[in-house]
Amino acid sequence: MNPIPRQLLQLYAGDHKGNRERHATWLELFFDLVFVVAIAELAHLLHDHLDWGGIASFAILFIPVWWLWIDFSYYADQFNVEQGFYRLIMLGIMFGMIVLALTLSEALQVEGSAQFASVYTALRLVIVGLYFQAWRLVPQSRELTKRYTLSFSVALLLWLVSIVLPPPIRFLLWGIALLIEIMTGPITYATIRSVPQQVSHMDERFGLFVIIVLGEAIIAVATGVADLQWRWYEVLTAIAGFIAAVSLWWMYFERADDSVIHSALRGDRRALMRSYVYGYSHVFLFMGIVAIGVGIQAAIEAAAAAEGLSPALSVILGGGVALYLLSLTAVQWATPRSLSRRIIVLRGIAAIACAGLAGLGTFLTPFLMVGLLALILIGLSRIECLRSK
């Protein structure tokens, strides 16, 4: 006699057979809203600290926030659970993410880092519990969920210990824990005997998160415009910034592929590893988009104040576009359609040009800097559209 209620087993196993069409649920869309808060907090952190320390803090904190989104999103992708107590758990996670977002501004300070680690540890405990429950209830995924449960438990212990240890040891433990968590997926899928079947919609989830970070970029442009005195160079800087944001959207979604993860799970080990290049490159793409949005806002504000660009702001702008182009190339190279060598070379040259502008930004006006970056993005979009015909 099976002690596990059949309804509960179905809740975790989901309906992955004979159903290729699968899309984000209303709960998943609602869940993403709390990450809007977290991304906004990271953007504000960068905007309020337009210096090298601010850039480093933004990059360091972006990774654990992104990883939480990946973990909970992929768990829902694996097990397709959306009802009953799981829904309550997801709502609880959303509340926890809001609390975590409020700790981000002080997360790298002595006292604030303990608060950040405490909330983060609580959220990690939830994901460990979910995988343990899946190990109990879904026999066909037991090898996979066992690996995830054990690895995430080791990382959880490091997060827990970090709360009581002082910096910099605390931060070192964070890095080790994150490395264990991030490497668990590729190592597990590369070494397990059989990959459990699932109908994946993670490609759509990545696209939705791109919309979230692009939304933050658009908000940044709007915020920069709010206090304009509508002088020509202010207006042109804002227009160039908006065109740049539109170009980011265009380049990503012109080649969007909703079958990458689904196909990889049914392919060979090489396809699986390419899917990890595809998935993990998105963190740099997200980071680049947010940095570009913050940089455009700060450039509009500098134009309004008749000021030049600081070295750090130049790097945020030019470096943000270069990071976006390189990560976008990695994402699209790893898809089944891949990219032609010409486009890869062209984007590499454009990324180098943007990096060069980052170094020369202090000699350029805000309008000229944003305008040149927008021209590079528009030019790339146009050339790639012509080559795809």
N, C-alpha and C positions, 0 to 999 in steps of 0.2 A: 504493500500500500504506500503510495507516494505522500509523504507528509506535507509537501508543498502544494498549496492551493493552485489549481490549474489557471485561475484568472490571474494570479500573481506572476506565474511563469510567463503567460502571454504578455503581461504588462512589460516585462523585461525583454523578452525575445523580440517583440514587435512583429510587424508583418513585412518581412524582407523577401518573400518568395513571389516571383511572378509579378512584381510591381516596380517597374523602372521609374515611373513618374513619382517623385517624392519631392516635396517642397518644404520650406521653412513653415513651421506651425505658428499660430498666433502667440503661443507661449514663448517660442524662441524669439519672435520679433519683439515681444514685450521685454524679454530678458535682455536683449541688446540695448534697450534704452538706458539701463544703469551704466553701461559702458560709455554712453554719451557723456555722462557726468564725469567718469574717470578720465576720459580723453580730454574733456574740457579743463579739468584740473591740471593735467599735465601741460596743456597748452598755456594756461595761465602761469604756471610755474616757469616755463621757458620765457614767456613774454615779460614777466616781472624780473627776470634775471638774464638780461641779454649780454652775458659774458661767458667765459670758458667754463666756469663752475656751473652755470645754469645749463649749458649744453650737455655737460657730463651728467648732471642730475637727471635731466630729461631722458637721456638715452638709457641710463641705468634703471630708472623706475618704469620706463615704458615696457621693458621686457617682462617683468612679473605680471603686470596688468594684462598684457597680451596673452601670456601663458594661461592665466586663469580663464580668459575667454576661450582659448583653444581647448582646454581640458573639459570644461563643462559643455561646450558646443560639440566636441567630438564624442563625448559620452552619449549625448542625446542622439548623435548620428549613428553610433554603434547599436544602441538598444531601442531607439524609437519609442521612448516612454514619455507619456504626456498626460497621464491621468492619475487620479487618486492621490496617494501620499507623495508621489514624485512631484506633482504640481506644487504641493505645499513646500517641499524641499527647495524647489527652484525659486519660489517666492522668498523663502528665507535667505537663499544665496543672494538674491537681488538686494535685500536689505543689507546684508553683509558687505556687498560691493559698494553701496553708498557710503557706509561707514569707512571702508578702506579708502575710498576716494577722498574723504575728508582728512585723512592722515597723510596724504601724499605731499603736501606742501612742507611738512616737517619730517618726512620719512628718512632723511639722511642726517638728521640731527640726533644727538645722544638720546634725549627723552622721546622724541617723536619716532625714532627708529624702533624703539621697543613697542610702541603702540601699533605701528605698521606691522611689525612681525607678529604681534599677538593676533590681530585681525586676519592676517594672511594665513597664519597657522590654523585658525579656526576654519577657514574656507578650504584649506588643504585637507583637514580632517574629514570634511564632508565628502570630498572626491574619493578619498581612501575608503570611506564607508560605502559609497555607491559601488565601487569596484568589488569590494568584498561581498556585498549583497548580490551583485551580478555573478560572481564566482559561485555562490551558493545556488542560484536559481536558474542559471543558463549553462547546462552541461557542455553544449557544443562550443562554448567560448571559454571553457575553464582554463585551458593552458594560457590563453592570452590574458584573462583577467587575473590569474594568479601572478603573472609577471608584473602587471601594472600595480596590483595591490602591494606586493613586496617592495618594489622599487620606490613607489610613492610613500610607503611607510618609512623607509630609511630616510628619504628626504624630509618627511614630516618630523622625524626625530631631530634632524639638524635644525629645522626651523624652530622647533620647541626649545632646544638648547640655546639657540641664538638670543632668545628673549632675555636670558639671565646673564649673558656674557657681554662685556663692553665692546664698543667699536675699538679697533678695526676688526677684531676677531668675529664680531657679529656679522659684519658685511662679508667676510671671507666665507662664513658658513652659508650665508644666503647664496653666494655664487656657486658653491659646491652643490647645494640642494637643487638650485635651478638647473645646473648641468645634468644632474642625475635625472631630474624630471623630463627635461627636454630630450635627452638621449634614450629614454626608455622606449619610446615609440619605434624609432628606426631599428634599434637593436632587437626588440621583441619581434617585429614583423619580419626581420631578416633571418631570424633563427628558429621561430616556431615551426612545427611540423606541417601544420595546415592553417591557412588564413580563414577565419570564420566569414561566411557570406553575409553581406549586408548591402542594402541599397543606399548608397551614400548621396547626400545632398550638401556636402561640405563646400563644394565649389560655389554653390549659391550663397552659402553662409559667408564665405570669403568676400564675395561680391557685395553682399549687404554691409559688411564691415567697412569695405572701401567707401560705400555711400556715407557711412557714419563719419569717417575721418574727412571725407570731402565736404560734408556738411559743416564740420568744424572749420575747414578752410574758408568756406563761403561766409560763415558767421564772422570769422576774423576780418575778411574784407569789408563786410557791412559795418562792423564795429569801428574799423579804421575810417570809414566814410562818415560816420555819424557826426564827428566834430569838424568836418571840413568847412573851410571858408569859400570853397568852390573857385579857387584860383586854377588856372589852366593846368599847371604842372601837378597839382594835387589830384585833379579829376583824371588826367591821363595816367597817373600812377595807379589809381583805383581801377580804371578800365583795363590797364595792362594786367593787373593782379587778377581780375575776374577772368580775363581771357586765358591766363595761365592755369587757373583752377579748372576751367572748362576743358583745356587741353589734357590735363591729367585724367579727367573722366574719359575723354574720348580715346586716349591711347590704351587705357585698361580695358574698357568694355568693347572696343572695336574687335579685339581678339579674345574676348571672354569665352571660356570653354567650360561647360557644366558637366563634363564627363570624366575629368582627370582622375579624381580619387576613386570613383566608381569603377573605371576601367583598370586602374592600377591594382585594386583589390582582387581583380579577376585575371591579372596578368602575371608575368614572371617577377622574380626578385628585382631585376633591373628596373622594371616599371614601378615597383613599389618604392625603390630608392629615389627615382626621379620625382615621384609624387611628394616625397619629403623635401626635396629641393623646392618644388612648387609651393608647398605649404609653409615651410619655414622662411622662405624669401619674403613672404608677405609681411613679416614683422618689420623689415627694413623699408618696404614699400609704405606701410602705414605710418611709420616714423617719419619718412621723408615728406609725405603729404601734410602731416600736422606741422612739421617744421616750416614747410613752404608757406602754409597759411599764417603762422605766427610771423614769419619774416615779411610777408606782404603787408600785414597789419602794421608792423613796426615801421616798414618803409613808407607807408601812407602817412603815418604819424610824423615821421622825420621830414617828409615833404611839406606837411602842414606847418611844421615848426621851422622850416627853411634850414634844416640841419643836414649834414652828410651822414653816411653810413659808418658805423663803427666796424672794426675788424671782425668782431664776433657776429654782428648782424649780417655782414657780407658772407660769412661762412654759413650761417643759417640759411640764407637765401640760395646762394650758389651751390653749397654743399647739399642742401635739401633736394634740389632738382637733380644733381648728379646721383645722389643716393636713390632717388625715385627711378631714374632711368636704368641704373645698373640692376636694381632689384626687380623692376618690371621685366627687364630682359631675361633674368634668371627664371622668373615665374613663367613667362611665355615660352622660353626655350624648353622647359620641362613638360609642356603639354604635348599630347599626341601629334598636334599639327606642327609644333616647334616653330623656329624662326629661320629665315634664310640667313646665310652668312653675311650678305650685304647689309641687312638690317641690323644685325649684331654689331658689325663694324661701325656703321653709321651712328648707332646709339652710343657706342664706346667713344667715338670722336666727340659727340655732343656732350657726353658726361665730362670729358677732359676739358672741353670749352667752358662748361659751367663751373668746374673746379678752378679754372683759370680766372673766371670772373669773380669767384669767391676771394681770390688773392688780390684782385685789382679793385674790389668794390669800394674801398675807401677813396679812390680817385674818381668815382662816378657819382652822379646825382641819384637819388632814389628812383626817379622816373626812368633814367637811362638803365639802371641796373635791372629793375623789374621788367622794363620794356624789352631788353635784350634777351632775358630769360624766356619771356613770353614768345618772342620771335623764334627762338630755338625750338620751343615746344610746338608751336604752330607749324614750323617748317618740317619737323619730323613727322607730325601727324599727316600733313599733306603728302609728303613723299611716300609714307607707308600706305596711305589710301590708294595712291596711284599704282604702286607696285602690287597691291592685292587684287587689282582688277584684271 
